[in-house]
Amino acid sequence: MTKKYEIVIKYIQDLSVEVPNPEIFIYSREKITRYSLGINITTKTLKNGLIEVITKLNYKDPNEDKRKSYFEISYSTVVKIKDKGISKKELEKILLCEIPSEIYPIAEKILIQLIKDSGFPELKLEKKVDFEQLYQQKLN
């Protein structure tokens, strides 16, 4: 099956690490494995039939503890839809499921490296993200 879209460009749009002070760094280092991954996908129509898909990953403490660090990447993917007669439902699935599935391993690798380079132990995100399942949940 041929893809109905073409990735024109992909790049890191924003990268953020927040470690307010040494005490929080030490505390966060001990708790980092309890942090959780959050994902948000947004789209924006551009000129010339292009669409931007922004996949934002954040890794943060799910608790309301004030002593925490925060890590985030916004990864932009600009695509061109090849089939002009594509249905709205099919387009939505491409933008919210297929493209994030394709670029997620890259964004995840960058985020994990960012956390490691910030002085935290190397992480392995055990749970793989199933964008198809997330998309189906959104529909229901």
C-alpha positions as CSV (number, residue, x, y, z in Angstrom):
1,M,0.0,0.0,0.0
2,T,1.4,3.4,-1.0
3,K,1.3,6.3,1.4
4,K,-1.2,9.0,0.8
5,Y,1.1,11.6,2.2
6,E,4.7,12.8,1.8
7,I,6.8,14.1,4.6
8,V,8.3,17.4,3.3
9,I,10.3,18.4,6.4
10,K,10.6,17.3,10.0
11,Y,12.5,19.2,12.8
12,I,12.6,19.9,16.5
13,Q,10.4,22.9,17.0
14,D,11.0,23.3,20.7
15,L,13.0,21.6,23.3
16,S,12.8,22.2,27.0
17,V,14.4,21.1,30.3
18,E,13.4,22.7,33.6
19,V,15.5,21.8,36.6
20,P,15.1,24.8,38.9
21,N,17.9,24.2,41.4
22,P,20.3,21.5,42.7
23,E,18.0,20.3,45.5
24,I,15.2,19.7,42.9
25,F,17.8,18.0,40.6
26,I,18.8,15.5,43.4
27,Y,15.2,14.9,44.3
28,S,14.1,14.4,40.7
29,R,17.0,12.1,40.0
30,E,15.7,9.8,42.7
31,K,12.1,9.9,41.4
32,I,12.7,10.1,37.6
33,T,11.4,6.5,37.1
34,R,8.1,7.5,38.5
35,Y,7.6,10.3,35.9
36,S,5.1,9.7,33.1
37,L,5.1,10.4,29.4
38,G,2.4,12.7,28.0
39,I,1.6,13.1,24.3
40,N,-0.3,15.8,22.5
41,I,-0.8,16.1,18.8
42,T,-1.9,19.3,17.0
43,T,-2.3,20.1,13.4
44,K,-2.1,23.3,11.4
45,T,-3.0,24.0,7.8
46,L,-0.3,25.8,5.9
47,K,0.0,27.4,2.5
48,N,0.4,25.3,-0.7
49,G,-1.6,22.3,0.5
50,L,0.8,21.6,3.4
51,I,-0.2,20.5,6.9
52,E,2.0,20.8,10.0
53,V,1.7,18.0,12.6
54,I,3.2,18.9,15.9
55,T,3.9,15.9,18.2
56,K,4.6,17.1,21.7
57,L,6.1,14.7,24.2
58,N,6.5,15.7,27.9
59,Y,8.0,13.7,30.7
60,K,7.0,14.9,34.1
61,D,6.1,14.0,37.6
62,P,2.4,13.2,37.6
63,N,2.1,14.3,41.3
64,E,1.6,17.8,42.4
65,D,4.9,17.9,44.1
66,K,6.6,21.3,43.7
67,R,10.0,19.6,43.7
68,K,10.1,18.4,40.2
69,S,11.9,18.6,36.9
70,Y,10.2,18.8,33.5
71,F,11.3,17.7,30.0
72,E,9.5,18.4,26.7
73,I,10.0,18.2,22.9
74,S,7.8,19.6,20.2
75,Y,8.5,17.8,17.0
76,S,7.1,19.3,13.8
77,T,6.4,17.3,10.7
78,V,5.2,19.1,7.6
79,V,3.4,16.9,5.1
80,K,1.8,17.1,1.7
81,I,-1.3,15.0,1.1
82,K,-0.9,13.3,-2.3
83,D,-4.6,12.4,-2.8
84,K,-6.7,15.5,-3.2
85,G,-9.9,13.5,-2.9
86,I,-9.2,12.1,0.5
87,S,-12.0,12.0,3.0
88,K,-12.0,14.1,6.1
89,K,-12.0,10.9,8.3
90,E,-9.1,9.4,6.4
91,L,-7.1,12.7,6.6
92,E,-7.7,12.8,10.3
93,K,-6.4,9.3,10.8
94,I,-3.3,10.1,8.7
95,L,-2.6,13.2,10.8
96,L,-3.4,11.8,14.2
97,C,-2.2,8.2,13.8
98,E,0.0,7.4,10.8
99,I,2.3,10.4,10.9
100,P,2.8,10.3,14.8
101,S,3.5,6.6,14.5
102,E,6.2,7.2,11.9
103,I,8.0,10.0,13.7
104,Y,7.5,8.9,17.3
105,P,10.6,6.8,17.6
106,I,12.7,9.8,16.5
107,A,11.1,12.2,19.0
108,E,11.3,9.6,21.8
109,K,15.0,9.0,21.2
110,I,15.7,12.7,21.3
111,L,13.7,13.1,24.5
112,I,15.5,10.2,26.2
113,Q,18.9,11.6,25.1
114,L,17.9,15.0,26.4
115,I,17.0,13.6,29.8
116,K,20.3,11.7,29.9
117,D,22.4,14.7,28.8
118,S,20.7,16.7,31.6
119,G,22.4,14.6,34.2
120,F,19.6,12.0,34.8
121,P,20.0,8.2,34.6
122,E,19.3,6.7,31.2
123,L,15.7,5.8,30.8
124,K,13.9,3.1,28.9
125,L,10.2,3.9,28.2
126,E,8.9,0.4,28.6
127,K,5.4,1.1,27.2
128,K,5.3,1.5,23.4
129,V,2.8,4.1,22.2
130,D,0.0,2.6,20.1
131,F,-1.3,5.6,18.1
132,E,-3.9,3.5,16.4
133,Q,-5.4,2.6,19.8
134,L,-5.3,6.2,21.0
135,Y,-7.0,7.3,17.8
136,Q,-9.8,4.7,18.3
137,Q,-10.3,5.8,21.9
138,K,-10.6,9.4,20.6
139,L,-13.4,8.3,18.2
140,N,-15.4,6.5,21.0
